[in-house]
Amino acid sequence: MAVPRARVLDLMKASCRVFNTTYNPERVRIGSHIMHQRLKGASVASYYPPRIGTIAQLRSLYPQHELQDDAEEDWLEHLNVARSRGKAVPKKKRTAAESKKYNKRK
């Protein structure tokens, strides 16, 4: 004896309400299985070894030695040239009295 489709769908709807699952009678692909999977970030990150040997880490490990970083030296030279031409970033104001906004209110 066959059960009517409407009756089966009602049973599915009640079952989904009880077990807190998604009611999807047409079986459309909605991607909810991806949301239930465990996160993979930590395990993928563990494939790669920790990055060591940067200039900043070596300076902190060996403060008595003078370590040179060519990229940093180039950047500092670039900043000095920009300052000499008057094109550098302005200094931050430390107090309200130094800012232009504060002085305009008075």
C-alpha positions as protocol buffer text, in pm:
chain_id: "A"
residue {
  index: 1
  type: MET
  ca { x: 0 y: 0 z: 0 }
}
residue {
  index: 2
  type: ALA
  ca { x: 152 y: 330 z: -113 }
}
residue {
  index: 3
  type: VAL
  ca { x: 157 y: 636 z: 110 }
}
residue {
  index: 4
  type: PRO
  ca { x: 53 y: 968 z: -50 }
}
residue {
  index: 5
  type: ARG
  ca { x: 337 y: 1212 z: -123 }
}
residue {
  index: 6
  type: ALA
  ca { x: 176 y: 1492 z: 78 }
}
residue {
  index: 7
  type: ARG
  ca { x: 175 y: 1271 z: 386 }
}
residue {
  index: 8
  type: VAL
  ca { x: 545 y: 1186 z: 343 }
}
residue {
  index: 9
  type: LEU
  ca { x: 629 y: 1557 z: 300 }
}
residue {
  index: 10
  type: ASP
  ca { x: 441 y: 1641 z: 619 }
}
residue {
  index: 11
  type: LEU
  ca { x: 638 y: 1373 z: 800 }
}
residue {
  index: 12
  type: MET
  ca { x: 964 y: 1513 z: 660 }
}
residue {
  index: 13
  type: LYS
  ca { x: 866 y: 1865 z: 770 }
}
residue {
  index: 14
  type: ALA
  ca { x: 792 y: 1746 z: 1124 }
}
residue {
  index: 15
  type: SER
  ca { x: 1115 y: 1549 z: 1133 }
}
residue {
  index: 16
  type: CYS
  ca { x: 1315 y: 1853 z: 1024 }
}
residue {
  index: 17
  type: ARG
  ca { x: 1153 y: 2064 z: 1296 }
}
residue {
  index: 18
  type: VAL
  ca { x: 1233 y: 1803 z: 1564 }
}
residue {
  index: 19
  type: PHE
  ca { x: 1593 y: 1737 z: 1460 }
}
residue {
  index: 20
  type: ASN
  ca { x: 1669 y: 2099 z: 1357 }
}
residue {
  index: 21
  type: THR
  ca { x: 1763 y: 2016 z: 998 }
}
residue {
  index: 22
  type: THR
  ca { x: 1685 y: 2193 z: 672 }
}
residue {
  index: 23
  type: TYR
  ca { x: 1357 y: 2106 z: 504 }
}
residue {
  index: 24
  type: ASN
  ca { x: 1444 y: 2051 z: 138 }
}
residue {
  index: 25
  type: PRO
  ca { x: 1185 y: 1829 z: -35 }
}
residue {
  index: 26
  type: GLU
  ca { x: 1309 y: 1908 z: -389 }
}
residue {
  index: 27
  type: ARG
  ca { x: 1664 y: 1813 z: -285 }
}
residue {
  index: 28
  type: VAL
  ca { x: 1810 y: 2133 z: -424 }
}
residue {
  index: 29
  type: ARG
  ca { x: 2184 y: 2177 z: -370 }
}
residue {
  index: 30
  type: ILE
  ca { x: 2207 y: 2442 z: -98 }
}
residue {
  index: 31
  type: GLY
  ca { x: 2560 y: 2385 z: 34 }
}
residue {
  index: 32
  type: SER
  ca { x: 2465 y: 2334 z: 398 }
}
residue {
  index: 33
  type: HIS
  ca { x: 2701 y: 2036 z: 422 }
}
residue {
  index: 34
  type: ILE
  ca { x: 2994 y: 2274 z: 375 }
}
residue {
  index: 35
  type: MET
  ca { x: 2884 y: 2479 z: 675 }
}
residue {
  index: 36
  type: HIS
  ca { x: 2882 y: 2165 z: 892 }
}
residue {
  index: 37
  type: GLN
  ca { x: 3239 y: 2066 z: 807 }
}
residue {
  index: 38
  type: ARG
  ca { x: 3525 y: 2132 z: 1045 }
}
residue {
  index: 39
  type: LEU
  ca { x: 3744 y: 2434 z: 979 }
}
residue {
  index: 40
  type: LYS
  ca { x: 4064 y: 2355 z: 789 }
}
residue {
  index: 41
  type: GLY
  ca { x: 4275 y: 2666 z: 853 }
}
residue {
  index: 42
  type: ALA
  ca { x: 4480 y: 2535 z: 1145 }
}
residue {
  index: 43
  type: SER
  ca { x: 4558 y: 2203 z: 981 }
}
residue {
  index: 44
  type: VAL
  ca { x: 4655 y: 2367 z: 650 }
}
residue {
  index: 45
  type: ALA
  ca { x: 4876 y: 2617 z: 834 }
}
residue {
  index: 46
  type: SER
  ca { x: 5052 y: 2329 z: 1009 }
}
residue {
  index: 47
  type: TYR
  ca { x: 5174 y: 2201 z: 669 }
}
residue {
  index: 48
  type: TYR
  ca { x: 5421 y: 2488 z: 655 }
}
residue {
  index: 49
  type: PRO
  ca { x: 5703 y: 2540 z: 903 }
}
residue {
  index: 50
  type: PRO
  ca { x: 5709 y: 2861 z: 1106 }
}
residue {
  index: 51
  type: ARG
  ca { x: 5886 y: 3143 z: 929 }
}
residue {
  index: 52
  type: ILE
  ca { x: 6213 y: 3220 z: 1103 }
}
residue {
  index: 53
  type: GLY
  ca { x: 6522 y: 3410 z: 1010 }
}
residue {
  index: 54
  type: THR
  ca { x: 6377 y: 3752 z: 938 }
}
residue {
  index: 55
  type: ILE
  ca { x: 6599 y: 4051 z: 1010 }
}
residue {
  index: 56
  type: ALA
  ca { x: 6372 y: 4170 z: 1293 }
}
residue {
  index: 57
  type: GLN
  ca { x: 6387 y: 3830 z: 1466 }
}
residue {
  index: 58
  type: LEU
  ca { x: 6764 y: 3812 z: 1430 }
}
residue {
  index: 59
  type: ARG
  ca { x: 6799 y: 4163 z: 1575 }
}
residue {
  index: 60
  type: SER
  ca { x: 6590 y: 4067 z: 1877 }
}
residue {
  index: 61
  type: LEU
  ca { x: 6792 y: 3747 z: 1928 }
}
residue {
  index: 62
  type: TYR
  ca { x: 7132 y: 3915 z: 1884 }
}
residue {
  index: 63
  type: PRO
  ca { x: 7107 y: 4279 z: 1997 }
}
residue {
  index: 64
  type: GLN
  ca { x: 7485 y: 4307 z: 2041 }
}
residue {
  index: 65
  type: HIS
  ca { x: 7544 y: 4258 z: 1666 }
}
residue {
  index: 66
  type: GLU
  ca { x: 7468 y: 4523 z: 1406 }
}
residue {
  index: 67
  type: LEU
  ca { x: 7255 y: 4357 z: 1138 }
}
residue {
  index: 68
  type: GLN
  ca { x: 7186 y: 4538 z: 813 }
}
residue {
  index: 69
  type: ASP
  ca { x: 6876 y: 4505 z: 602 }
}
residue {
  index: 70
  type: ASP
  ca { x: 6924 y: 4639 z: 249 }
}
residue {
  index: 71
  type: ALA
  ca { x: 6553 y: 4696 z: 189 }
}
residue {
  index: 72
  type: GLU
  ca { x: 6519 y: 4890 z: 515 }
}
residue {
  index: 73
  type: GLU
  ca { x: 6824 y: 5100 z: 437 }
}
residue {
  index: 74
  type: ASP
  ca { x: 6686 y: 5183 z: 93 }
}
residue {
  index: 75
  type: TRP
  ca { x: 6356 y: 5287 z: 247 }
}
residue {
  index: 76
  type: LEU
  ca { x: 6525 y: 5507 z: 509 }
}
residue {
  index: 77
  type: GLU
  ca { x: 6731 y: 5673 z: 236 }
}
residue {
  index: 78
  type: HIS
  ca { x: 6413 y: 5733 z: 37 }
}
residue {
  index: 79
  type: LEU
  ca { x: 6251 y: 5895 z: 344 }
}
residue {
  index: 80
  type: ASN
  ca { x: 6552 y: 6120 z: 402 }
}
residue {
  index: 81
  type: VAL
  ca { x: 6544 y: 6237 z: 40 }
}
residue {
  index: 82
  type: ALA
  ca { x: 6170 y: 6306 z: 67 }
}
residue {
  index: 83
  type: ARG
  ca { x: 6224 y: 6502 z: 391 }
}
residue {
  index: 84
  type: SER
  ca { x: 6496 y: 6712 z: 233 }
}
residue {
  index: 85
  type: ARG
  ca { x: 6258 y: 6800 z: -52 }
}
residue {
  index: 86
  type: GLY
  ca { x: 5973 y: 6876 z: 189 }
}
residue {
  index: 87
  type: LYS
  ca { x: 5762 y: 6584 z: 64 }
}
residue {
  index: 88
  type: ALA
  ca { x: 5763 y: 6366 z: 376 }
}
residue {
  index: 89
  type: VAL
  ca { x: 5462 y: 6269 z: 583 }
}
residue {
  index: 90
  type: PRO
  ca { x: 5387 y: 6534 z: 847 }
}
residue {
  index: 91
  type: LYS
  ca { x: 5443 y: 6448 z: 1212 }
}
residue {
  index: 92
  type: LYS
  ca { x: 5146 y: 6346 z: 1424 }
}
residue {
  index: 93
  type: LYS
  ca { x: 5013 y: 6603 z: 1668 }
}
residue {
  index: 94
  type: ARG
  ca { x: 5047 y: 6486 z: 2025 }
}
residue {
  index: 95
  type: THR
  ca { x: 4817 y: 6737 z: 2195 }
}
residue {
  index: 96
  type: ALA
  ca { x: 4496 y: 6916 z: 2102 }
}
residue {
  index: 97
  type: ALA
  ca { x: 4675 y: 7251 z: 2118 }
}
residue {
  index: 98
  type: GLU
  ca { x: 4906 y: 7151 z: 1831 }
}
residue {
  index: 99
  type: SER
  ca { x: 4627 y: 7060 z: 1591 }
}
residue {
  index: 100
  type: LYS
  ca { x: 4486 y: 7307 z: 1339 }
}
residue {
  index: 101
  type: LYS
  ca { x: 4130 y: 7196 z: 1412 }
}
residue {
  index: 102
  type: TYR
  ca { x: 4165 y: 7291 z: 1778 }
}
residue {
  index: 103
  type: ASN
  ca { x: 4314 y: 7634 z: 1698 }
}
residue {
  index: 104
  type: LYS
  ca { x: 4033 y: 7721 z: 1451 }
}
residue {
  index: 105
  type: ARG
  ca { x: 3766 y: 7683 z: 1719 }
}
residue {
  index: 106
  type: LYS
  ca { x: 3906 y: 7960 z: 1932 }
}
